[in-house]
């Protein structure tokens, strides 16, 4: 005699009910939902595999933004399915290799930097690495006032936090106090690979992610064969400058010695590393030192306090702690200023008045740079495109300019437009 078994369901007990004067226990049944619900990834912090085709596809959609006009991106998209399958196979087999970088020098906002551009397939993989593993892993170790390169944050967030700190400070102490402004020297050039990997190994349990991260850092290594043995021995205790390295005679770069520090600006992994690398220093300042009014945006930070003597002592302790973590404080750009005087943070001049008003002014050099830029762009842009570009910039900066500065910028744009397009 054969017996058929019904599938087992999970019982769910509910409260007792009374039927015809008798108490009975009501039992209902529900089936276990084993379907894969992708909509819950965000809310449950579920980590998908980097090599998953859905992950690679969504990473491509993000990576192509702003560059979908480039031929290499269009060629990749024409063969999208085969390219993504190829990437998945290479990642699973650990045969994936990074393409050579396209490096160029960029001069912007008074700074000269060496920028590295990735091939589209490398941007897709790095995007998947950052979005699925690195950023979810580091978030809980970052202080709230770390404002760079995270969703919901950015330069505007850090500027708002500074204003919040100034208002709270004013309610406690008035405008009598000081601000310590710190800057890291050649920040991305001096990120040490071993220290960074040690930090990530402590929080990431994903062999593929760690393997990829090692490849990215290997690509960022610098050939320093020109260094003497004594210079090479002190390589981690001195500041490395990639701009100066670019002037070295290529014949001296023989591949005998490599520097295991430096991250490529323009690389998304470098941006995540820039957020995470000083997190121990951030937590030291916030927790160990108990500093209330502190924030950092990548390599720029500030501390607000009523006592200048305390800030001088704190600056020494911060410098010592920074050196332990492989970070060099740029003393030339580090200052302690009165809150009531004009001081500059993230290209904006601030002052706190005795009435609690926060004065904000755009740095005059930024206006000079913009005027020069407009004189060049008017020759290569159409009239409508040029006016739209200026209006977008003006909307973001008009609150920081005086009435005279606004009128002067409007007059310049109108004169350029008439001279070129009328």
N, C-alpha and C positions, 0 to 999 in steps of 0.2 A: 504494500500500500504506500503510494507516494504522498508526500506532504508538501504543500506549497507554503512558503514563508513570505509573509508581507514584509516590505521594507520597514526598518526600525525608524521611528520618529522620536524626537526629543520631547518629553512631557514638560508642560509648564503648569505649575500649580497656581490656582487662584484661591480667593477666600471661600470659606464654607457658605453654602446657601441652604435655605430651608424649603423643602417641597412637601406639601400635604402634611405638615407638622413634623416631618422627619428631616434631620440634618444630613446632608450628603456633601461629599467633597467633590467640587466641580473640577474636572481635569480636562484641559484642552491640549491639543497637539499642534506642533508647527514643524515644518520641514526645515532642515538645515540648508541655508543658501550658500552654496559653494561656488557661485559664479564670480568671475573676476570683475570687480567693480573699480574701474580706473578713476572714477570721479572722486574717490575717497583718498587718493594719494596725498593731496595737499593737506587735508585735515588730520591724517594719521601719520604724517611724516614717513610714508612708505618710500623706500629707496629702490628705484628701478635699476636694472642692469645697464651699464653704459653702452653695451653692444646691442641692446634691444632696438629693433627697427623703428618702433614708435618713438623712442628717445632720439635716435639719430635723425629721424624725419623732422620732429619738432625743433631739434637743434639747428638743422639746416634752415628752417623757416626764420629762426631768430638771427642766424649768422649772416643771411643774405641781405638783411635790411640795410639800406643805404648803399649797398654795393651790387645790387642786382643788375646794374647796367654794365658791369665788367664782363668781358668775354669769357674769362675762366669760370665765373659764376654761372653764366648762361650755358656754357658747355656742360657743366656739372648738372644743371637742372634738366637739360635735354635727356641725359642718361641717368636720371635721378635714382630710379629703382635699382639698376645694376650697380651704380656707384655706392649706394647704401648697403646693398648686399655684400659688395666687395669689402667695404669698411668693417661690417660685422664679422666677416670671415677672418680678416686680418687681425682684428682685436681678439677674437676667441682663440686664434692660433698663435697669438703673440708674435706675429710677423709684421705688424704695422710699423711703418717708419715715417718720421716727420720729413717734410719737404724742405729744401733750403730756404732760408729767410731772405726777404727783400728788405734791405736796410737803407734808410735815408735820414738826412739831418733836417730837423724841423725847428724853425725859429718862431716862437709864439709867446706873446705876453712878456717879452723881455728875456726869455729863457731859450737856450739852444739845447736840443736833446737829440739823441740817436734813437730813431723809431724803427721798429721791426714789423714788417707785414707778413702775415701767414697766407699760405695757399688755402682755398676755400675748404678743402677736405680736412685740413688741420684745424681750421676754425670750428668746423662741425664737431670734431672729436673733443676739442678743448671745451667747447660749449657744453657738451654732454657731461664731461668730467666735472666742470664747475657747478652746473645746475643740479646734477643728480647726487653728487658726493661731497665736493669741497664746501660749498656754501651751506648746505644743511648741516654739515658736521661742525662748522666753526661758529655758527650763530650763537650758541649758548655760552660761548667763552668770551664774547665781545661785550664791551660796556655799551650802554644805551647811547652814549655821546660819541661813539665812533661813527662818523657820518658818511664815509666814502663808499661808493660802488655797491650799495645794497638796495634792493627794491624798497621803495618808500623812504629812502634817504637820499643823500647827495649834498651838493654845496649849499643849496637853499635850506635844507634841514639844519646844517651846521650853523649857518648864519642866524636862523631862527632860535636855535638853542643858545647861541651867544646872547641874543637879546633877552631870552628868558632868564639866563643867569645874571645878566646885568640888572634886570628889574628886581629879581629876588635879593640880590646883593644890596641894592639901593634901599629896599624896605628894611634891611637889617642894619646897614652901616652908613647910609647916605652915599655920596660920591667920593668920600675920602678913602682911597685905597689904590691898589696897584694891580697891574696885569703883567704876568710873565709870559712872553711870547717865544716859543721855541720852534726851531726848524732842524730837521735831520739833514746831515750832509750827504749828498749823492745817495739818496735813500735806496733806490732800486739797484744801483750799481754795487751796493754793499750788503745785499741780502745773502747770508751765508747758506749754502745748500744743505750742509749737514745739520745745522741748527733747524732749518725749516723742515727738512724731512723728519727729524726727531720729533718736532711738534705734531706733524701730521700722523706719524705712526702711532702716537699716543691716543689718537681719537678716531682713526679710520681703520676698519677691519674689512678691507676690500682689496684683494690682491691685484686685480686689474687696475684699479684706480692708483694704487701705489706704484705699479709698474709704469703706467703712463706718466705719472708725476716725475719719476726718475728720468724718463726719456726727455721730458720738457726741460728739466734742470741740466741734463747732459748737453742739450742743444744750446743752452745759455752759457755754458762754460767759455772762458776767455783764454786764448793762447797767450801765455806770458813767457815764452821761451827766451825773450830778451833779458829777463831779470837775472841778476846774479844769485848765487845760492843764499847769500845773506839777505838780499831783498825778498827772495821767495820765502824764506823762513819767517819773515815778519809780515807776510801778505795779509793776514787776517787782523793785524793790529794797526794797519794804515788804511787811509781812505783811497779807494780805487775810483778813477774817473774814466768813463768810457769815451768821452770826447778826446781826452789826451791820448788814450790808447789808439784812437782812429788815426792819429798822426804818425804812429810807429811804422817804420819801414817794413813792408810785407815780407821782405827777404829774411828778416829776423824772426818771423813767426814760423818756426820749424816743427811745432807740435810736440816738443819735448816736455814742456811744463804747461799745465792748465790751472786756471784759477777757479776754485769751486765756490765762487760767489758772483753775483750779478744776475738780474732778471731783465728780460727784454721788454721795454716799454712798448705798448701796443698789443701785448699778449694778454688775453683774459686771465690766464693762470697767474700772471704777474700782478694783476689788479687784486685778485683774491689774496695772494701772498702779501701784498702791501697792506691789506686790511688786517690780516691775521698775525704777521710776523712781530709787530710790537705789542701784541695783546697782553703779554706778561708785564710789560712796562706800564700799560694802561691800568691794569688791575693793581699793580704796586702803588700807583699814584692814588687811585680811587679808594682802595681798601686798606693797604698798609699805612699810607700817609693820611688817609681819611680826608682827602681833598674833595670838597663839595662842588666847586665851580671849575671843572676841568672838562675839556673836550678835545678831540683830535680829528682832523681831516687829512688822511694819508700821512704826509710828513710835516704838517703844520699843526701846532697845538697851543693851548693857552691855559693858564691858571690864574684865577682872580682871588686876591686875598687883601686884607686890610693892612698887613704888616710887611713892609719891604724887607726887613731883616729876615723874616721867616722865609720869604721867597728866595732870598740869596742863598740861605742854607738849603732850601728845597732844591734849588737849581743844581747845587753840588751833588746832592744825593741822587737826583734824577740822572745826571751825567754818569755817575758811577754805575747805577743800575742799567742804564742804556748800554754801556760798554760790555757788561756781562751778557747782554743779549745781542751783541754784535751790531749795535747802532751807534753812530757817531753824531753828537750834537754839534751843529754848526754855530760856533760862538759868534761869528761875525753877524749872523742874522738872528741871534737870540738877545732879547732886550727885556728890561723891566721898566714899564712906563706908568705914569699916573693915569688913573681912569679919567680924570677931568681934562687931560691933554689929548691932543689928537694922536692916535696910534692906529696901525694898519694890521688887519687880519683878513686873509683871503681876498686881497686886492680892494678892500673897502676901508676907508678911514672912519674911525669911531671916536666919540667922546661922550662922557656921561656928565651932564650938567648938574648943578646943585638943586634943580627942581625935579630931577629924575628923568629928564628928557634924554633920549639917545640920539645923538647927531650922527648921521651917516652920509658920507660923501664919497663919490667915486674918485679913484686915484687919477690925478691929472694925466699921468702917462698913458692910462688906458684910453682916454679921449684922444690923445695925440696919435696913438697907434691906430685907433679906429678911423680917424680922419685920413691917415695915409692909406689905409686899406680901402676906404671908399673911393679915393682918387684912382686906385688901380682897378677896382671892380667895375667902375662905371664904363670902362673901355671894353670890357669883355662880356658884360651882362646886357640883356635887353632892358628897355625902360621900365616895364612893369615888374620884371624880376628884381631889378636894382631897388626900386621903391619899396617893394614887399620885403626885401632883405633888410633895408634900413628900418622900416616900421617895426619889424619883429625885434630887432636889436633895441630900438628906442623904447618899446613897451617894457622890456626887461630892465632898463636902466634909468628911466626918466625920474623915478623917485629919488635917485642918488645924485641927480644933477641940480644945479641952481637954475634959476630962470634964465640967466644970461647964458649959461652953457647950453641949455636946450635951444634957445633962439639961435645961437651961433651954429650948432649942428644942423638945425633946420635950414638956415641960410646957405650953408655949405652944400647940402644935398640938393637944394633947389638950383643953385648956381651950376653944379656939376650936371644936373639933369638937362638944364637948358643948353649948356655949352655943348653937350654930347649928342642929345637926342632931338633937339628942336631944329 
